[in-house]
Amino acid sequence: METLTKIITGILICFTTSAFSQALIIDHNCAKLEPIPASAIEQAKADLHIAYMHTSHGSQLITGMTGLIGQSNLIGYKGDIYQWNEGGNSGALDIDDNFIGGDLGHNGDTSWAAPTRNYLAQNPDVNVVIYSWCGGCSDNTIAGIQTYLDKMNQLEQEYPEVKFVYMTGHTDIWADATLKANNQQIRDYCTANNKILYDFADIESYNPDGEYYEFVNDNCNYYSGAGTGLLGNWAEEWQNSHTEGIYWYSCSAAHSKPLNGNLKAYAAWWLWCRLAGWNNSESPVITSTHDDQTLEADANCQADLPDYTGDVVAYDDNDPDLEISQSPAAGTVITDETTVTLTVEDDDGNTASVSFNVTLADMTAPIVTCPETQTVNADETHTYTVQGTEFDPTEIADNCSVASVLNDFNNTETLENAQLPEGTTSIIWTVTDLAGNTDSCSIDIVVNEYIVGIKDIEPKVLTLYPNPTNGKLTLNIENKEVHTFTITDIAGKEICKIKNVQKSKEIDLSQFQNGVYFIYAISGNKTFVAKILKN
């Protein structure tokens, strides 16, 4: 419940106008130097006359502010403008440090009220009064805290031109539950009644990176539970991992570490600047980097946008719960390069955005399928002319787009009208997509040697009848120099050989399947062939 309440309180920080129509809560979200502009510092020094009552714990604001002076290399430092002194001499901020002795005391103590009245009567230029607790919140009661709140409210009514700053007590691990309850009573009252609160305990419960320590003591030790299980010291750990003089500076923070004094000083300057009219309207700051992204295209050449909002690292001085949105939204299907914009928005409507491009990467190779081995016959030119797309790929596919389809025979996208030589020609088809992915297949094309037919020879070498035949046919020899014949099937496989034919010979093909056959005769350096059709 403690954490939730702090988050809710943080939302109210610096939301108000200079008239403070809502509560002005200065907590760890305001313990930052960098966002405060130099102009706001100068305005605070010109307008404010501050009276501050404190003892040792409250001195952390003063020692932190004193140590800040001259830290020229510190991140967020705006120059030599952070001076303060009693009286505001030489352009410094006017703070009457320990304008009355003591602190807010303990249960029901209001002894500080009367001296305040006397002081204000003698110092009418003072327009800010702030009081600090020491250990009074650790042993107080609900009634005692209410007495404090009522007395503060009474002073506000008596002195409407003076801004009275409420404060929570410092952390105390040995009275953890009581302290937290009392501090929360103060927070709730200030939030409900539009008061000004310097949340001392909250500031020392977070390191500068915003990491929350639930069980913490005033020296910045943190524990696993209330008063037990020491785990470390968050201030020392942060100081040891960050360069002194750039990220933090040395100062004598009573009961604590220098970093705690730094944060108290930053929050104090934030308070002074807000009281002087600075209304932080700056946009959130995105500190993460967002490079262009690449997504793998799916089978449909598209991809779903991931949710990139979790990659955003941003901060806002006043709003710890920033709204982060993405456009186009996560889950949007993209088919081309897309610009994604991440937007961070605070409660005041201030925004910051970062954009990057998301591209599709086609990692999937295309598919190409070739016909099986094909056998054809050469013509009288001893070549075979490809007809149409008979030897082109039977399948070409890609999840995105095909850039080219080429074969290595004529380097074109088709073999149509290509002239293939006799013998076996192996042709490789290669498909390339737009991303440069490739796939290949090959086809073997067997071109049978051209054999001169009988019809082209004079005088005739032989005659065959009946042709077509049902099985038996007669072979008559017209050329006495030819006596041996070979019969093959259409694939060129020899099925029989006929020798010693003198003039005529009956041939029986009954045992063979129906189809086309060839009969060959060789005479000298010439080959003669005739086609036989068996039905």
Secondary structure, DSSP 8 states (H G I E B T S, - for coil): -HHHHHHHHHHTTT-S-TT-SS-EEESGGG--STTS-HHHHHHHHHH-EEEEE--TTTHHHHHHHHHHTT-TTSTT--SS---EETT-GGG-EEEEETSSSS-S-STT--TTHHHHHHHHHH-TT--EEEE--SSTTTS--HHHHHHHHHHHHHHHHH-TTSEEEEE-----GGGHHHHHHHHHHHHHHHHHTT-EEE-HHHHTTB-TT--B-SSB-TTSEEEEETTEEEEEEHHHHHHHTS-BTTTB-----TTS-HHHHHHHHHHHHHHHHHHTT-------EE-S----EEEE--TTS-EE----GGG--EE-SS-SS-EEEEES-TT-EESS-EEEEEEEE-TTS-EEEEEEEEEEE-----EEE----EEEE--TTSEEE--TTTTS-SEEE-SS-EEEEEETTTSSS--TT-EEESEEEEEEEEEEETTS-EEEEEEEEEEE----BGGGSSS--EEEESSSBSSEEEEEES-TT---EEEEETTS-EEEEE----SEEEEE-TTS-SEEEEEEEEETTEEEEEEEEE-
